[in-house]
Amino acid sequence: MSTKKVGAAGRLRAGYGKSVRVRITNIEKKQRRKQKCPFCNNVSVKRLSAGIWHCVKCGKKFASDAYYLE
């Protein structure tokens, strides 16, 4: 379930409060888009799980930040 204002965080419903749902929305938007690879500098890194990243272009698998690369 999704809502217009908070997107996929609409699954949390009202019990969690607006500020929590908005914060989760911002984190999830960043983590689901492709990131820049620190090895080949292409925007082709996808998140496999918390802290595990994989570059589709050069094939490297590495550990870094949990939600998105800085």
N, C-alpha and C positions, 0 to 999 in steps of 0.2 A: 504494500500500500504506500502511496506517495501523496504529498500535498504540494500545492503550488509554492508556498513560502519556504518550506524546509526540505523539499525533495524527498530523498530516500529516508531521511531521519523521521519522517512521518510515521514510521513503524513503531516509534517509541511512545506515541500518544501523549496526552496532556499530563500524565502523572510525573513526567520528568522535568517539565518546565520548558519555556521557550528558549531561554539562554543556553541550556544544555543541547537542545536540538539544533540550534543555529550553529553552535561550536562544532558539533559532530558533522554537520553538513559541510562546513568549510574544510575540515580535515579530510573527509571522504572525497570531496571534489579534487583536492590536490593529489591524494594517493592513487586515484584511479586513472589519472592521465599519464601519458608517457613522460619519462624524465630524461635528463641529459646524462649520457654515459661518461663517467670520469676517465675511462680508458681510451675510447675512440671519439669522444665528443659529439656523437650523434644522439638525436632525441629518439631513443629506441629502447629505453630501459623500462621493464614492467615489474611490478611488485608481485612476488610469488606468495609470500606470507610475511608476517611481522619481522622486518629486518632483513629479509632475503630478497635480493634483486637479481634480475637476469636481463642481459643486453641481447636483444634479438639480432642485432647487426654483427657484433664481434663474438657472441657466444659465451661471454664471461658471466659467471655467476659469483656474486659477492655479497657480503654482509655490510650493512650500513644502518642509517636511521630507520626507525620502525615504520613511519607513515609516509614520508616523502624525503627525497634527497635535497640537500641544501648546497 
